[in-house]
Structures are given as C-alpha cells and as structure tokens.
Amino acid sequence: MPSRSLTSVVPALAGRAQNKGEQLRSPAGGRPSVSARARQSGMDVLAVFILVQIFCVIGGALFPSHFNYLSSANLSVMLQAIPELGIAALGVGVLMIAGEFDLSVGANYTLSAVMMASLFDNGMNVWLAMLIGVAVGTAVGLINALITFLLRIPSFITTLGTSLFWGAITLLYHGPGFIDFSPTGTFEHVFSGSIGWFEAEFIWFIVLGVLVGIFVHRHRTGNHLYAAGGDMSSALAIGINVRRTKAIAFALAGAGAAIAGILATGRVNSIVPGSATDLPLDAIAACVIGGLALNGGRGTVLGICVGSAMIYTIQDVLLLLQAPGYYLDGFVGLLIVVAAGLNQLSRGRLT
C-alpha cells in the first residue's frame, strides 16, 4: 500500500487525539469530521455564554438598582479584567491541548511583571523593560519544559514545584513590597488606553486570540499539538518531534502569563509579589469550561476565550448580587466539575 504523506497523517492524528480509541472515519461514513466537531464544541460554549449574557442584560434592565450589570463602570471593569485571565488562559490552553499543564503561570505572571517594573523604575526604557519581561516569562516556560523532559516527570508536578521556586525568586529579587509602574506617553495609550467602549487590554486579548487561533487551527504545528497531546506514540511513529512541539506550547504558556502580568500592571500602575496565586487554577478552569479535555488533544481557542469570559461573568454576577466572597471559589469549582462532566458526556455521544 502506498504510504501517506505527513500532511495527510497529522490531521488524522489530531482527530484521534480529540477522540482516543476511535477509528478514523471518512466524511462519506456519515460522521462529522474532527474539525467540524471541534468547531461545534466552541460554538456550543459560545451559545451558552450568549444565553448567560441575555439573562444578565434582562436582569440589569429590569432591576438596575439591585443588579447594576449594565452600568458603564461595571462594563469597563469587565473589559479590563477578562483579558487578564483570558491571555494567560490562551497559553495554558495551548499547553493543555498538547497534553501538559503549567501551574507556575501565577508565579511567572508576577515575576515577569516585577522584572519589567523594577527595570523601568531603575531608568530603563519602558519598551525594552517590557520585552525583557516577556522574554523572562517565555524562558520560565522553556525551563519548565526542560525539567519535565529531562527528569521525565509529569508537568503537573514540575510546575507545582517551579511555581514555589519562581515565587521565592521574585521575593529574593525585590522583596514583598509593591512596585510602582506609571509609564506615560505612547506606552500608556497602547496598553492602558481605550478606543470608544473598548479598553486596550480587551483589544489585545482579541488580537492575541486571533493570532493563537490561526496558529493552533491553521498552522502545521497546531496539528502537531493535537497529535502530541492525544496520541503521542503515533505522533512519534510518523516523525513528529513531540518534545519540540510541547516545548513551543510551554513557551507560549510562559509568554501568555508574562503578557497578562504586564497588561495588568500597566492598568493598575503597580505590582505586588504573590498577587496572582489563583491564576493557574482559574486559567485551567476557563479552559475546561471552554471545552478542553484534561487529558489533551481536544479543544478550541474560541472555547478558551469564551470560557475566560464566562468565569469572570459568573464572578461579576455574584459580586453584584452581594454574595459573600468565599462563594466565588465555590462556584468556580462547581463550574469546573460540571463542565468536565458535560465534556465527557459530549465525547461519549460523539464516539
């Protein structure tokens, strides 16, 4: 039998990654294609999010004094806060598709932002300081990959340990006090300004989401990510460099954490070490709610973005309803379990 080319095998492996154990079927078999199922998964999450927004808008219109969802102040805060989680979740989600985890994104977020702010505070050009901050975040991701590959331990354990390590490095570098970061001019407008109703952070979130979506869903490396995350032995068998592919995903997770930290620091004009301890689990929760599989090889960038917006929307609704603060984590945890369960049920129906 003639051998298939790499370009024809990789999409098939991506399909197998999204549904382990199934035999690949041709479109003539009557089953939806892998790409169609992936798009449908993202659209399902989007449909739920739109439904939630409709209820919130109706509630805000009917009870403006008790549920001030439609106020300009609330909408502005939402458009500033969602990107902080969403940009970090983009990197975490790409890594989850590749079958790995990064629990150090919170420490990386802080380390990169502290590095940028301190360099700027010591007289460095703000643009150069920002680039160094992103480089530090990317390097942290690559170090996580190196440790995981060399020691052959699960990335969950690797990044749990490095999270504590990078947190200690941040304190050693600067100490526990906050750092002021108040750049002016073009930098302030580009990263902290607004265009009409849209805050700069949200615009960056959309731009980065589109770029990551093109990379994951249209680039050959994106197919490699799905293959490596869902069926690594088959990916190795056809010559995919799984370690290199996963290292790229680790680097993107690190860069995403750094960019999120830099944007948030520019918004509030300061950074405090240890201020993003909940970010790793929130990012994973956003991805799970967005339809990504915890065992890798399945998910869409659209789902990641919508899942991030969904988490903040739920938290915002609880705050507007004056629910006690300790309820927030409880609802996020419940969302994770429900979303993971629905994800498994969905996969069962599609096999």
Buried (B, 14 or more C-beta within 10 A) or exposed (E): EEEEEEEEBBBBBBBBBBBBEBEBEEEEEEBBBBBEBBBBBBBBBBEBBEEBBEEBEEBBEEEEEEBEBEEEEBBBBBBBBBBBBBBBBBBBBBBBBBBBBBBBBBBBBBBBBBBBBBBBBEEBEBEEBBEBBBBBBBBBBBBBBBBBBEEEEEBEBBBBBBBEBBBEBBBEEBEEEBBEBEBEEEBBEBBBBBEEEEBBBBBBBEEBBEEBBEBBBEEEBBBBBBBBBBBBEBBBEBEBEBBEBBBBBBBBBBBBBBBBBBBBBBBBBBBBBEBBBBBBBBBBBBBBBBBBBBEBBBBBBBBBBBBBBBBBBBBBBBBBEEBEEEEBEEBBEEBBEEBBEBBEEBBEEBE
